[in-house]
Amino acid sequence: MKRTLLVPLAVATLVSGCGPTTHLDLSLRSVPVTIPRLVTPAVTLVPPATGPVPVSLPPLPPSVVQLPQLPPPSAPPVQVPPPKPPACPTAGQFDVPAKPASPLVTKPPAPGRYTMNAFGTYAKGGTVKPLNGSVDVLVTALPSSTSAVGQRIDAWQVKRTDATSVSVEVYQLVHVSSSPAATAAGIYLVGLAWKDPVRGDLTFQAAGNGVLIVPDPVAIATSAAQYAGAATDPNSLTTLAIVRNVTGRKRVDACGRLIDTYTVAMTGTLVSPGMQRQLSWTQQIATAYGGSDVEDSFTLSSPVEGFTWTRTLRNTALPKEV
């Protein structure tokens, strides 16, 4: 590259300001100078993929998170006190679980109907009310499927019904696969819905693989964020984002019968048009019973609105055999 520099050839002598002056006379000529051109190499911000991208799992039919019809909101609520949880015996000091928890989840939960005891409260508009009582739980098997790389997926639905509300959770068990394009094995939450006079109405069915609740094999967290994931329902524009940790093991006392479980702790947000909630969700997963959630503590809150809904559910019996 050629550039032209101006080189002064003669400079007139300047005299002091108090004496006679002489005009400055400059004679200039062009001198070619070669300047090397530097080219900065491109910087790679995202490293290239080192392996095949996991394939997407087969989608669930939209009907799996549909809720049964409830009385319309205009119907006057019946003022009935919530039923008291049935009296539960307590497991003995030297009792042990019938089955130890396994780090492997090989089957989904067995279909069946259960009763869970509920304990909790909600606060809204400065009013605090209890959420105690009994909850009917129905576990239903959904059709199994196989991904494009031959990875097997089992699915099931958990419906919880009490005197005033109903909720649905949909899970997929993605089995271990040797394919390099397989999805990470474990239990995924792919659907969530409820009709509730306090929490309102919600429908969430993830586009894609949902969020990973339990890895398979189960691993205890060694950091503050073992897993972080998010999924969005393109129809309701609802996004669920969580940070999940498997924090250890716990024995759940189901009315005198101990169940060995892994503790799955989740925190995050649930956001849809016109609603933003913080959530805290702890599940006690009995891997020996197909990943059944035998104790469930769920908190939904909005500090700005002064709203909090928190409830713990606990099995009153052992889950059905897988």
Secondary structure, DSSP 8 states (H G I E B T S, - for coil): -EEEEEEE--------TTS--------EEEEEEE----------SS----S----------GGGG-------TTS-----------------TT---SS---S---S----EEEEEEEEEEEEETTEEEE--EEEEEEEEEEEEEE-TTS-EEEEEEEEEE-SS-EEEEEEEEE-----TT----EEEEEEEEEEETTTEEEEEE-SSS-EEEEESS-----SS-SEEEEEEETTTTEEEEEEEEEEEEEEEEETTEEEEEEEEEEEEEEEETTEEEEEEEEEEEEGGGTSEEEEEEEEEEETTTTEEEEEEEEESS-----
